[in-house]
């Protein structure tokens, strides 16, 4: 099962959840408990990771540190 990023349509809380594709609309917000969180568009990485990537030097290029976990920005972490 893939991990999806969501934003709650009720309280605006953003979170990630491991969920089947056809169950995305049933995911409750961990903050307010309401269903109806919308799946966010996220990037993905195809190819080899490089030690010259920004994360390889300890500095993540994402606005929120750790937001690139899973390799979405080329970061191996």
ChimeraX attribute file (.defattr): number of C-alpha atoms within 10 A of each C-alpha:
attribute: neighborCount
match mode: 1-to-1
recipient: residues
	/A:1	8
	/A:2	8
	/A:3	12
	/A:4	18
	/A:5	16
	/A:6	23
	/A:7	17
	/A:8	22
	/A:9	14
	/A:10	13
	/A:11	13
	/A:12	14
	/A:13	14
	/A:14	17
	/A:15	16
	/A:16	14
	/A:17	17
	/A:18	12
	/A:19	15
	/A:20	11
	/A:21	11
	/A:22	7
	/A:23	8
	/A:24	19
	/A:25	13
	/A:26	13
	/A:27	19
	/A:28	16
	/A:29	23
	/A:30	14
	/A:31	12
	/A:32	12
	/A:33	13
	/A:34	15
	/A:35	16
	/A:36	17
	/A:37	24
	/A:38	18
	/A:39	18
	/A:40	13
	/A:41	9
	/A:42	9
	/A:43	10
	/A:44	11
	/A:45	12
	/A:46	10
	/A:47	6
	/A:48	8
	/A:49	14
	/A:50	12
	/A:51	12
	/A:52	10
	/A:53	16
	/A:54	15
	/A:55	21
	/A:56	15
	/A:57	10
	/A:58	9
	/A:59	12
	/A:60	19
	/A:61	16
	/A:62	14
	/A:63	8
	/A:64	8
	/A:65	11
	/A:66	14
	/A:67	14
	/A:68	20
	/A:69	14
	/A:70	14
	/A:71	16
	/A:72	16
	/A:73	21
	/A:74	24
	/A:75	25
	/A:76	16
	/A:77	12
